[in-house]
Amino acid sequence: MATTTDQTAPDSAAPIGRPAGAPDASAGRAAPVSHDISMGVEGEEAHGDVSVDELALSVELSGADGAVATPDVAEYAMWLGDDALILAQQLGWWISRAPELEEDVALGNIGLDVLGHARSFLRYAGTADGRTEDDLAYWRDEPAFRSAWLFEAPNGHFGDTIARQLIASAFQLELYRRLADSSDPALAAIATKSVKEVAYHLDHAAQWMLRLGGGTDESHARIQQSLVDVWPLVDELFRDEPVIDRLEGVAVRPSTLREPVLARIQEILDAAGLETPNVEPSMAGGRRGSHSTRLGYLLAEMQVLARSHPGATW
Amino acid sequence: MATPGELGTEAWPLWEVFVRANRGLSHVHVGSLHAPDATMAIRNARDLYTRRGEGVSIWVMPADGITTSDPDEKGEWFESPAGKNFRHAIYYTKTEGVKHL
Protein backbone atom coordinates (compact mmCIF):
# COMPACT_ATOMS: atom_id res chain seq x y z
CA MET A 1 0.00 0.00 0.00
CA ALA A 2 2.78 2.36 -0.86
CA THR A 3 0.54 4.53 -2.99
CA THR A 4 -1.98 5.33 -0.28
CA THR A 5 -0.89 8.92 0.03
CA ASP A 6 -1.48 9.53 -3.67
CA GLN A 7 -5.15 8.81 -3.35
CA THR A 8 -5.93 11.79 -1.22
CA ALA A 9 -4.76 14.63 -3.36
CA PRO A 10 -4.10 17.74 -1.30
CA ASP A 11 -6.56 20.61 -1.66
CA SER A 12 -3.78 22.84 -2.85
CA ALA A 13 -4.01 21.11 -6.21
CA ALA A 14 -7.28 22.91 -6.85
CA PRO A 15 -7.07 25.91 -9.14
CA ILE A 16 -6.61 29.14 -7.21
CA GLY A 17 -9.52 31.50 -7.09
CA ARG A 18 -12.05 28.94 -8.12
CA PRO A 19 -13.46 26.33 -5.78
CA ALA A 20 -13.07 22.77 -6.98
CA GLY A 21 -16.06 21.80 -9.05
CA ALA A 22 -17.02 25.40 -9.82
CA PRO A 23 -18.71 25.94 -13.16
CA ASP A 24 -16.36 25.99 -16.09
CA ALA A 25 -16.74 28.81 -18.54
CA SER A 26 -17.64 26.38 -21.28
CA ALA A 27 -20.53 24.76 -19.41
CA GLY A 28 -23.84 25.66 -20.93
CA ARG A 29 -22.50 26.03 -24.45
CA ALA A 30 -24.83 24.26 -26.78
CA ALA A 31 -22.19 22.00 -28.26
CA PRO A 32 -23.69 19.20 -30.27
CA VAL A 33 -23.43 16.61 -27.54
CA SER A 34 -25.75 13.68 -27.99
CA HIS A 35 -25.95 12.66 -24.35
CA ASP A 36 -25.90 14.50 -21.05
CA ILE A 37 -23.22 17.07 -20.33
CA SER A 38 -21.77 15.53 -17.20
CA MET A 39 -19.90 18.53 -15.97
CA GLY A 40 -20.46 17.61 -12.32
CA VAL A 41 -21.29 21.19 -11.50
CA GLU A 42 -22.29 22.02 -7.96
CA GLY A 43 -23.51 25.56 -7.47
CA GLU A 44 -21.55 27.62 -4.99
CA GLU A 45 -23.72 28.72 -2.11
CA ALA A 46 -23.48 32.35 -3.13
CA HIS A 47 -24.65 31.45 -6.59
CA GLY A 48 -27.76 29.61 -5.52
CA ASP A 49 -28.23 25.97 -6.24
CA VAL A 50 -27.46 25.26 -9.84
CA SER A 51 -26.82 21.79 -11.09
CA VAL A 52 -26.58 20.74 -14.69
CA ASP A 53 -25.15 17.29 -14.22
CA GLU A 54 -28.46 15.61 -14.90
CA LEU A 55 -29.55 17.81 -17.75
CA ALA A 56 -29.60 16.46 -21.24
CA LEU A 57 -29.28 19.17 -23.87
CA SER A 58 -31.92 17.65 -26.13
CA VAL A 59 -34.45 17.82 -23.31
CA GLU A 60 -34.15 21.60 -23.36
CA LEU A 61 -35.56 21.88 -26.85
CA SER A 62 -39.13 23.10 -26.82
CA GLY A 63 -41.98 21.78 -28.91
CA ALA A 64 -42.13 18.72 -31.15
CA ASP A 65 -42.94 16.08 -28.54
CA GLY A 66 -43.50 13.36 -31.08
CA ALA A 67 -45.37 15.77 -33.33
CA VAL A 68 -44.74 15.40 -37.06
CA ALA A 69 -44.77 18.52 -39.21
CA THR A 70 -46.56 18.61 -42.57
CA PRO A 71 -44.36 19.65 -45.52
CA ASP A 72 -45.83 23.16 -45.44
CA VAL A 73 -45.36 23.56 -41.70
CA ALA A 74 -41.82 22.22 -42.08
CA GLU A 75 -41.13 24.82 -44.76
CA TYR A 76 -42.32 27.57 -42.44
CA ALA A 77 -40.38 26.18 -39.46
CA MET A 78 -37.32 26.24 -41.71
CA TRP A 79 -37.86 29.95 -42.41
CA LEU A 80 -37.68 30.73 -38.72
CA GLY A 81 -35.08 28.10 -37.86
CA ASP A 82 -32.73 29.24 -40.62
CA ASP A 83 -33.13 32.91 -39.63
CA ALA A 84 -32.08 32.00 -36.11
CA LEU A 85 -29.31 29.60 -37.16
CA ILE A 86 -27.60 32.07 -39.49
CA LEU A 87 -27.89 34.83 -36.90
CA ALA A 88 -26.37 32.58 -34.23
CA GLN A 89 -23.45 31.70 -36.49
CA GLN A 90 -22.82 35.38 -37.17
CA LEU A 91 -22.99 36.42 -33.52
CA GLY A 92 -20.56 33.67 -32.53
CA TRP A 93 -17.90 35.44 -34.62
CA TRP A 94 -17.91 38.27 -32.09
CA ILE A 95 -16.49 36.16 -29.28
CA SER A 96 -13.10 37.75 -28.50
CA ARG A 97 -13.74 40.56 -31.01
CA ALA A 98 -16.31 42.81 -29.28
CA PRO A 99 -15.18 46.15 -27.83
CA GLU A 100 -14.96 44.68 -24.32
CA LEU A 101 -15.01 41.22 -22.76
CA GLU A 102 -18.44 41.93 -21.26
CA GLU A 103 -19.82 42.58 -24.73
CA ASP A 104 -18.26 39.34 -26.04
CA VAL A 105 -20.32 37.52 -23.47
CA ALA A 106 -23.49 39.53 -24.15
CA LEU A 107 -23.37 38.83 -27.89
CA GLY A 108 -22.36 35.24 -27.22
CA ASN A 109 -25.35 34.76 -24.95
CA ILE A 110 -27.69 36.18 -27.55
CA GLY A 111 -26.11 33.88 -30.13
CA LEU A 112 -26.65 30.85 -27.91
CA ASP A 113 -30.27 31.87 -27.27
CA VAL A 114 -31.06 32.06 -30.96
CA LEU A 115 -29.13 28.85 -31.61
CA GLY A 116 -31.53 27.21 -29.17
CA HIS A 117 -34.49 28.59 -31.13
CA ALA A 118 -32.92 27.35 -34.35
CA ARG A 119 -32.50 23.84 -32.96
CA SER A 120 -36.13 23.68 -31.85
CA PHE A 121 -37.49 24.93 -35.17
CA LEU A 122 -35.20 22.77 -37.29
CA ARG A 123 -35.78 19.65 -35.25
CA TYR A 124 -39.49 20.14 -35.82
CA ALA A 125 -38.98 20.90 -39.52
CA GLY A 126 -37.00 17.68 -39.86
CA THR A 127 -39.87 15.53 -38.60
CA ALA A 128 -41.60 16.05 -41.96
CA ASP A 129 -39.09 13.90 -43.85
CA GLY A 130 -37.05 12.15 -41.19
CA ARG A 131 -34.09 14.53 -41.10
CA THR A 132 -32.38 15.61 -37.88
CA GLU A 133 -31.58 19.18 -36.89
CA ASP A 134 -27.94 18.42 -37.73
CA ASP A 135 -28.88 17.10 -41.18
CA LEU A 136 -30.64 20.38 -41.83
CA ALA A 137 -27.92 22.61 -40.39
CA TYR A 138 -24.87 20.88 -41.86
CA TRP A 139 -25.95 19.05 -44.98
CA ARG A 140 -27.97 21.59 -46.94
CA ASP A 141 -26.45 23.99 -49.47
CA GLU A 142 -27.40 27.64 -49.97
CA PRO A 143 -30.48 27.13 -52.20
CA ALA A 144 -32.07 24.90 -49.54
CA PHE A 145 -31.75 27.56 -46.83
CA ARG A 146 -34.83 29.68 -46.19
CA SER A 147 -33.36 32.48 -44.09
CA ALA A 148 -34.04 36.10 -44.98
CA TRP A 149 -31.15 38.23 -46.23
CA LEU A 150 -31.14 40.37 -43.12
CA PHE A 151 -29.62 37.50 -41.17
CA GLU A 152 -26.75 36.98 -43.61
CA ALA A 153 -25.92 40.71 -43.70
CA PRO A 154 -22.24 41.15 -42.78
CA ASN A 155 -21.26 41.63 -39.14
CA GLY A 156 -19.30 44.71 -40.23
CA HIS A 157 -18.28 46.84 -37.29
CA PHE A 158 -20.00 46.71 -33.91
CA GLY A 159 -22.61 49.30 -34.96
CA ASP A 160 -23.50 47.27 -38.07
CA THR A 161 -24.13 44.22 -35.92
CA ILE A 162 -26.22 46.23 -33.45
CA ALA A 163 -28.32 47.76 -36.26
CA ARG A 164 -28.96 44.29 -37.70
CA GLN A 165 -29.74 42.95 -34.23
CA LEU A 166 -32.25 45.72 -33.55
CA ILE A 167 -34.24 44.84 -36.65
CA ALA A 168 -33.87 41.09 -36.17
CA SER A 169 -34.98 41.18 -32.53
CA ALA A 170 -37.90 43.55 -33.13
CA PHE A 171 -39.05 41.24 -35.95
CA GLN A 172 -38.64 38.05 -33.93
CA LEU A 173 -40.32 39.56 -30.87
CA GLU A 174 -43.52 40.47 -32.71
CA LEU A 175 -43.39 37.25 -34.68
CA TYR A 176 -42.99 34.94 -31.69
CA ARG A 177 -45.61 36.82 -29.70
CA ARG A 178 -48.14 36.13 -32.41
CA LEU A 179 -46.86 32.63 -33.12
CA ALA A 180 -47.46 31.72 -29.48
CA ASP A 181 -51.16 31.61 -30.46
CA SER A 182 -50.54 29.35 -33.46
CA SER A 183 -52.93 26.44 -33.95
CA ASP A 184 -49.82 24.25 -34.31
CA PRO A 185 -48.88 23.25 -30.74
CA ALA A 186 -45.19 22.68 -31.48
CA LEU A 187 -44.69 26.08 -33.14
CA ALA A 188 -46.68 27.73 -30.33
CA ALA A 189 -44.50 26.04 -27.68
CA ILE A 190 -41.24 27.09 -29.33
CA ALA A 191 -42.48 30.66 -29.74
CA THR A 192 -43.67 30.86 -26.13
CA LYS A 193 -40.26 29.73 -24.88
CA SER A 194 -38.37 32.07 -27.20
CA VAL A 195 -40.31 35.29 -26.78
CA LYS A 196 -38.81 36.25 -23.40
CA GLU A 197 -35.28 35.74 -24.65
CA VAL A 198 -35.91 37.81 -27.76
CA ALA A 199 -37.37 40.62 -25.64
CA TYR A 200 -34.02 40.78 -23.85
CA HIS A 201 -32.14 40.80 -27.17
CA LEU A 202 -34.20 43.76 -28.32
CA ASP A 203 -33.46 45.60 -25.09
CA HIS A 204 -29.74 44.97 -25.54
CA ALA A 205 -29.82 46.34 -29.09
CA ALA A 206 -31.97 49.30 -28.04
CA GLN A 207 -29.58 50.23 -25.22
CA TRP A 208 -26.71 50.32 -27.70
CA MET A 209 -28.72 52.30 -30.26
CA LEU A 210 -29.35 54.92 -27.57
CA ARG A 211 -25.68 55.12 -26.67
CA LEU A 212 -24.31 55.10 -30.21
CA GLY A 213 -27.00 57.47 -31.48
CA GLY A 214 -26.60 59.87 -28.57
CA GLY A 215 -22.85 59.42 -28.09
CA THR A 216 -20.36 61.41 -30.11
CA ASP A 217 -20.82 62.92 -33.57
CA GLU A 218 -18.68 60.07 -34.87
CA SER A 219 -20.74 57.31 -33.24
CA HIS A 220 -23.99 58.98 -34.34
CA ALA A 221 -22.85 59.23 -37.97
CA ARG A 222 -21.62 55.64 -38.02
CA ILE A 223 -24.73 54.04 -36.52
CA GLN A 224 -26.91 56.11 -38.86
CA GLN A 225 -24.89 54.75 -41.78
CA SER A 226 -25.24 51.20 -40.39
CA LEU A 227 -29.02 51.64 -40.48
CA VAL A 228 -28.91 52.92 -44.06
CA ASP A 229 -26.77 49.94 -45.09
CA VAL A 230 -29.02 47.28 -43.59
CA TRP A 231 -32.39 48.91 -44.24
CA PRO A 232 -32.88 47.57 -47.81
CA LEU A 233 -33.15 44.10 -46.23
CA VAL A 234 -36.06 45.02 -43.93
CA ASP A 235 -38.76 44.74 -46.57
CA GLU A 236 -38.15 41.03 -47.24
CA LEU A 237 -39.18 40.16 -43.69
CA PHE A 238 -42.73 41.26 -44.43
CA ARG A 239 -43.25 39.60 -47.83
CA ASP A 240 -45.90 36.91 -48.03
CA GLU A 241 -45.09 33.75 -49.98
CA PRO A 242 -47.60 31.21 -51.37
CA VAL A 243 -46.92 28.75 -48.53
CA ILE A 244 -48.34 31.29 -46.06
CA ASP A 245 -51.75 31.06 -47.79
CA ARG A 246 -51.82 27.36 -46.97
CA LEU A 247 -50.95 27.92 -43.30
CA GLU A 248 -53.79 30.14 -42.13
CA GLY A 249 -53.86 30.08 -38.31
CA VAL A 250 -50.57 28.16 -38.19
CA ALA A 251 -48.07 30.69 -39.49
CA VAL A 252 -47.96 34.41 -38.81
CA ARG A 253 -48.61 36.26 -42.07
CA PRO A 254 -45.43 38.31 -42.61
CA SER A 255 -47.22 41.34 -44.07
CA THR A 256 -49.20 41.74 -40.85
CA LEU A 257 -45.94 42.19 -38.92
CA ARG A 258 -44.81 45.21 -40.91
CA GLU A 259 -46.72 47.84 -38.97
CA PRO A 260 -45.99 46.67 -35.37
CA VAL A 261 -42.33 45.84 -36.05
CA LEU A 262 -41.59 49.15 -37.77
CA ALA A 263 -43.46 51.04 -35.05
CA ARG A 264 -41.33 49.39 -32.39
CA ILE A 265 -38.11 50.18 -34.23
CA GLN A 266 -39.28 53.74 -34.89
CA GLU A 267 -39.81 54.30 -31.19
CA ILE A 268 -36.22 53.27 -30.44
CA LEU A 269 -34.75 55.31 -33.31
CA ASP A 270 -36.69 58.39 -32.16
CA ALA A 271 -35.32 58.01 -28.64
CA ALA A 272 -31.81 57.61 -30.05
CA GLY A 273 -32.16 60.68 -32.27
CA LEU A 274 -31.72 58.58 -35.42
CA GLU A 275 -33.61 58.72 -38.68
CA THR A 276 -35.44 55.88 -40.38
CA PRO A 277 -33.63 55.40 -43.68
CA ASN A 278 -35.52 56.07 -46.88
CA VAL A 279 -34.04 53.51 -49.26
CA GLU A 280 -35.27 51.13 -51.92
CA PRO A 281 -35.86 47.55 -50.73
CA SER A 282 -33.52 44.88 -52.03
CA MET A 283 -34.59 42.05 -54.33
CA ALA A 284 -33.78 39.59 -51.54
CA GLY A 285 -35.44 36.20 -52.01
CA GLY A 286 -34.18 34.12 -49.12
CA ARG A 287 -37.53 32.43 -48.49
CA ARG A 288 -37.29 30.93 -51.98
CA GLY A 289 -33.65 29.91 -51.58
CA SER A 290 -32.16 32.81 -53.51
CA HIS A 291 -29.33 34.16 -51.37
CA SER A 292 -26.57 36.71 -51.43
CA THR A 293 -23.04 35.48 -52.15
CA ARG A 294 -22.21 35.90 -48.47
CA LEU A 295 -24.26 32.90 -47.38
CA GLY A 296 -21.94 30.48 -49.18
CA TYR A 297 -18.91 31.61 -47.20
CA LEU A 298 -20.89 31.63 -43.99
CA LEU A 299 -22.13 28.06 -44.54
CA ALA A 300 -18.68 26.87 -45.57
CA GLU A 301 -17.30 27.92 -42.21
CA MET A 302 -20.30 26.59 -40.29
CA GLN A 303 -20.42 23.23 -42.08
CA VAL A 304 -16.80 22.33 -42.78
CA LEU A 305 -16.20 20.40 -39.59
CA ALA A 306 -19.36 18.31 -39.78
CA ARG A 307 -18.75 17.54 -43.46
CA SER A 308 -15.07 16.67 -42.97
CA HIS A 309 -15.87 14.26 -40.15
CA PRO A 310 -19.37 12.88 -40.82
CA GLY A 311 -21.00 11.48 -37.71
CA ALA A 312 -18.31 12.80 -35.38
CA THR A 313 -19.40 13.55 -31.82
CA TRP A 314 -17.59 15.35 -29.05
CA MET B 1 -5.44 54.19 -3.36
CA ALA B 2 -6.82 54.17 -6.90
CA THR B 3 -9.72 51.85 -7.64
CA PRO B 4 -9.31 49.61 -10.66
CA GLY B 5 -11.17 51.28 -13.50
CA GLU B 6 -10.57 54.86 -12.46
CA LEU B 7 -7.01 55.11 -13.76
CA GLY B 8 -8.19 56.04 -17.23
CA THR B 9 -6.31 53.11 -18.74
CA GLU B 10 -9.53 51.15 -19.25
CA ALA B 11 -12.32 52.20 -21.59
CA TRP B 12 -15.11 51.55 -19.10
CA PRO B 13 -15.25 51.98 -15.30
CA LEU B 14 -15.45 49.04 -12.93
CA TRP B 15 -18.67 47.96 -11.19
CA GLU B 16 -19.20 45.59 -8.29
CA VAL B 17 -22.00 43.05 -8.69
CA PHE B 18 -24.29 41.66 -6.00
CA VAL B 19 -26.74 38.84 -6.72
CA ARG B 20 -29.60 37.57 -4.60
CA ALA B 21 -30.02 33.86 -5.13
CA ASN B 22 -33.53 33.56 -3.78
CA ARG B 23 -36.31 35.51 -2.19
CA GLY B 24 -35.48 36.01 1.49
CA LEU B 25 -31.71 35.81 1.06
CA SER B 26 -29.50 38.85 0.95
CA HIS B 27 -27.57 40.09 -2.06
CA VAL B 28 -24.08 38.59 -2.10
CA HIS B 29 -21.02 40.02 -3.82
CA VAL B 30 -20.21 37.79 -6.78
CA GLY B 31 -17.59 39.76 -8.68
CA SER B 32 -17.01 42.80 -10.80
CA LEU B 33 -17.26 43.89 -14.42
CA HIS B 34 -16.74 46.80 -16.80
CA ALA B 35 -19.60 48.84 -18.21
CA PRO B 36 -20.03 52.35 -19.62
CA ASP B 37 -22.88 53.21 -17.23
CA ALA B 38 -25.22 51.74 -14.61
CA THR B 39 -27.88 50.67 -17.10
CA MET B 40 -25.39 48.63 -19.10
CA ALA B 41 -23.66 47.40 -15.95
CA ILE B 42 -26.80 45.68 -14.73
CA ARG B 43 -27.30 44.07 -18.13
CA ASN B 44 -23.69 42.89 -18.27
CA ALA B 45 -24.15 41.51 -14.77
CA ARG B 46 -27.18 39.58 -15.92
CA ASP B 47 -25.16 38.12 -18.79
CA LEU B 48 -22.02 37.37 -16.79
CA TYR B 49 -23.31 36.26 -13.41
CA THR B 50 -26.82 34.81 -13.87
CA ARG B 51 -26.23 32.59 -16.90
CA ARG B 52 -27.13 29.45 -15.01
CA GLY B 53 -30.08 30.61 -12.96
CA GLU B 54 -27.97 31.91 -10.06
CA GLY B 55 -30.19 34.78 -9.11
CA VAL B 56 -33.52 36.57 -9.01
CA SER B 57 -32.20 40.08 -8.34
CA ILE B 58 -29.04 42.03 -9.15
CA TRP B 59 -27.41 45.14 -7.66
CA VAL B 60 -24.49 46.93 -9.22
CA MET B 61 -22.51 49.82 -7.84
CA PRO B 62 -19.46 51.75 -9.02
CA ALA B 63 -16.35 50.13 -7.58
CA ASP B 64 -15.01 53.54 -6.56
CA GLY B 65 -18.15 54.05 -4.45
CA ILE B 66 -16.94 51.42 -2.01
CA THR B 67 -14.72 52.46 0.89
CA THR B 68 -12.62 49.60 2.25
CA SER B 69 -10.78 48.98 5.47
CA ASP B 70 -7.01 49.18 5.17
CA PRO B 71 -5.43 45.71 4.80
CA ASP B 72 -2.26 47.02 6.54
CA GLU B 73 -4.25 47.74 9.68
CA LYS B 74 -5.68 44.24 9.93
CA GLY B 75 -4.13 43.73 13.34
CA GLU B 76 -5.57 46.81 14.96
CA TRP B 77 -8.92 46.27 13.35
CA PHE B 78 -9.63 42.58 13.51
CA GLU B 79 -7.57 40.89 16.20
CA SER B 80 -9.30 42.58 19.09
CA PRO B 81 -12.17 40.04 19.32
CA ALA B 82 -9.68 37.26 20.11
CA GLY B 83 -10.08 36.18 23.74
CA LYS B 84 -13.55 37.70 23.99
CA ASN B 85 -15.60 34.58 23.55
CA PHE B 86 -18.23 36.05 25.86
CA ARG B 87 -19.37 38.02 22.83
CA HIS B 88 -20.72 34.80 21.36
CA ALA B 89 -24.19 34.22 22.72
CA ILE B 90 -23.66 30.46 23.01
CA TYR B 91 -22.33 31.01 26.57
CA TYR B 92 -25.73 32.08 27.84
CA THR B 93 -28.59 29.86 28.84
CA LYS B 94 -31.76 30.43 26.95
CA THR B 95 -34.70 31.49 29.07
CA GLU B 96 -37.41 28.90 28.98
CA GLY B 97 -40.19 29.60 26.52
CA VAL B 98 -38.20 31.95 24.30
CA LYS B 99 -38.75 30.63 20.82
CA HIS B 100 -36.80 32.63 18.30
CA LEU B 101 -33.26 32.81 19.63
Contacts between the chains, C-beta under 8 A, distances in Angstrom:
chain1	res1	chain2	res2	distance
A	23	B	52	6.4
A	27	B	52	7.4
A	28	B	51	6.1
A	28	B	52	6.1
A	41	B	52	7.9
A	43	B	52	7.6
A	43	B	54	7.0
A	46	B	19	7.6
A	46	B	21	7.1
A	46	B	28	4.4
A	46	B	29	7.9
A	46	B	30	6.2
A	47	B	19	7.3
A	47	B	21	6.7
A	47	B	30	6.8
A	47	B	49	8.0
A	47	B	52	7.7
A	47	B	54	4.2
A	47	B	55	7.7
A	48	B	21	3.5
A	48	B	22	6.4
A	48	B	53	6.7
A	48	B	54	4.7
A	48	B	55	6.4
A	49	B	21	7.6
A	50	B	52	4.6
A	50	B	53	5.5
A	50	B	54	6.0
A	52	B	52	7.0
A	99	B	11	7.1
A	100	B	11	6.5
A	100	B	12	6.1
A	100	B	34	5.6
A	101	B	34	7.3
A	102	B	12	7.9
A	102	B	33	5.4
A	102	B	34	5.6
A	102	B	35	6.4
A	102	B	44	4.2
A	102	B	47	7.3
A	102	B	48	6.5
A	103	B	44	7.9
A	105	B	44	7.6
A	105	B	47	5.2
A	105	B	48	5.6
A	106	B	43	7.1
A	106	B	44	6.5
A	106	B	47	4.7
A	109	B	47	5.0
A	109	B	51	6.9
A	203	B	43	7.5
A	204	B	43	6.5
A	207	B	39	6.4
A	207	B	40	6.2
A	207	B	43	6.6
A	211	B	36	6.8
A	211	B	40	7.6
